[in-house]
Amino acid sequence: MKKLQLNTLLPNITVGLISGVICISFELSFAALIFAGRLADHLSFGVGLVVFSVAIARLLIMLFSSCPQLVVGSGTAETAILA
Protein backbone atom coordinates (compact mmCIF):
# COMPACT_ATOMS: atom_id res chain seq x y z
CA MET A 1 0.00 0.00 0.00
CA LYS A 2 1.30 3.43 -0.93
CA LYS A 3 1.95 6.09 1.66
CA LEU A 4 -0.09 9.24 1.35
CA GLN A 5 2.02 12.18 0.29
CA LEU A 6 0.94 15.80 0.50
CA ASN A 7 1.82 16.57 -3.12
CA THR A 8 -0.57 13.84 -4.37
CA LEU A 9 -3.23 14.21 -1.69
CA LEU A 10 -4.38 17.72 -2.62
CA PRO A 11 -5.00 16.99 -6.33
CA ASN A 12 -6.86 13.79 -5.44
CA ILE A 13 -9.11 15.59 -2.97
CA THR A 14 -9.77 18.36 -5.51
CA VAL A 15 -10.73 15.91 -8.25
CA GLY A 16 -12.90 13.96 -5.82
CA LEU A 17 -14.79 17.07 -4.74
CA ILE A 18 -15.31 18.30 -8.30
CA SER A 19 -16.53 14.93 -9.57
CA GLY A 20 -18.78 14.60 -6.50
CA VAL A 21 -20.44 17.96 -7.15
CA ILE A 22 -20.95 17.14 -10.83
CA CYS A 23 -22.36 13.69 -10.08
CA ILE A 24 -24.72 15.03 -7.42
CA SER A 25 -26.10 17.57 -9.89
CA PHE A 26 -26.68 14.73 -12.39
CA GLU A 27 -28.38 12.60 -9.73
CA LEU A 28 -30.67 15.48 -8.73
CA SER A 29 -31.71 16.05 -12.32
CA PHE A 30 -32.26 12.32 -12.86
CA ALA A 31 -34.45 12.15 -9.75
CA ALA A 32 -36.45 15.14 -10.98
CA LEU A 33 -36.88 13.43 -14.35
CA ILE A 34 -37.98 10.12 -12.85
CA PHE A 35 -40.28 11.65 -10.23
CA ALA A 36 -42.21 13.94 -12.57
CA GLY A 37 -45.88 13.89 -13.44
CA ARG A 38 -47.96 11.75 -11.08
CA LEU A 39 -44.91 11.01 -8.91
CA ALA A 40 -44.13 14.71 -8.35
CA ASP A 41 -45.59 14.54 -4.85
CA HIS A 42 -42.82 12.09 -3.90
CA LEU A 43 -39.91 14.09 -5.35
CA SER A 44 -38.22 14.71 -2.01
CA PHE A 45 -38.26 10.98 -1.26
CA GLY A 46 -36.99 10.24 -4.78
CA VAL A 47 -34.06 12.63 -4.45
CA GLY A 48 -33.04 11.02 -1.18
CA LEU A 49 -33.42 7.54 -2.64
CA VAL A 50 -31.31 8.31 -5.71
CA VAL A 51 -28.54 10.09 -3.80
CA PHE A 52 -28.40 7.33 -1.16
CA SER A 53 -28.31 4.51 -3.70
CA VAL A 54 -25.54 6.16 -5.72
CA ALA A 55 -23.56 6.77 -2.51
CA ILE A 56 -23.84 3.08 -1.61
CA ALA A 57 -22.82 2.06 -5.14
CA ARG A 58 -19.79 4.37 -5.00
CA LEU A 59 -18.77 3.00 -1.62
CA LEU A 60 -19.02 -0.61 -2.80
CA ILE A 61 -17.05 0.13 -5.98
CA MET A 62 -14.39 1.94 -3.97
CA LEU A 63 -14.03 -0.93 -1.50
CA PHE A 64 -14.25 -3.98 -3.76
CA SER A 65 -13.07 -2.88 -7.20
CA SER A 66 -9.66 -3.71 -8.57
CA CYS A 67 -9.67 -0.19 -10.05
CA PRO A 68 -10.65 2.07 -7.10
CA GLN A 69 -10.27 5.34 -9.01
CA LEU A 70 -13.48 4.72 -10.99
CA VAL A 71 -16.27 7.28 -10.84
CA VAL A 72 -19.68 5.65 -10.47
CA GLY A 73 -23.05 7.20 -11.16
CA SER A 74 -26.44 6.58 -12.70
CA GLY A 75 -26.64 5.97 -16.41
CA THR A 76 -28.60 8.25 -18.68
CA ALA A 77 -30.14 5.37 -20.62
CA GLU A 78 -31.47 3.70 -17.49
CA THR A 79 -32.86 6.99 -16.24
CA ALA A 80 -34.68 7.61 -19.51
CA ILE A 81 -36.22 4.14 -19.34
CA LEU A 82 -37.35 4.66 -15.74
CA ALA A 83 -38.87 8.05 -16.57
LINBEL-V18499 format. One record per residue. RES is the residue in one letter. PHI is phi in whole degrees, 0 to 359 (none if undefined). NEAR is the number of other C-alpha atoms within 8 Angstrom. Layout:
BEGIN
RES|PHI|NEAR + RES|PHI|NEAR
END
This chain:
BEGIN
M|none|2 + K|284|3 + K|280|4 + L|282|6 + Q|243|6 + L|297|6 + N|288|6 + T|257|8 + L|289|9 + L|297|8 + P|297|8 + N|293|8 + I|294|8 + T|297|8 + V|296|8 + G|297|8 + L|293|8 + I|295|8 + S|293|9 + G|295|8 + V|295|8 + I|295|8 + C|293|9 + I|294|9 + S|294|8 + F|296|8 + E|296|13 + L|295|11 + S|290|8 + F|294|10 + A|296|12 + A|294|11 + L|288|9 + I|290|10 + F|263|13 + A|248|10 + G|72|5 + R|291|6 + L|270|8 + A|298|8 + D|293|6 + H|255|8 + L|297|12 + S|296|7 + F|294|7 + G|295|11 + V|297|12 + G|298|8 + L|296|8 + V|293|11 + V|296|11 + F|295|8 + S|293|8 + V|290|11 + A|297|8 + I|295|8 + A|298|10 + R|296|11 + L|296|8 + L|294|9 + I|296|11 + M|298|11 + L|281|7 + F|247|7 + S|276|8 + S|281|4 + C|234|6 + P|291|9 + Q|273|5 + L|291|7 + V|252|6 + V|249|8 + G|197|9 + S|288|8 + G|269|6 + T|290|7 + A|293|6 + E|295|8 + T|294|12 + A|295|8 + I|291|6 + L|293|6 + A|287|8
END
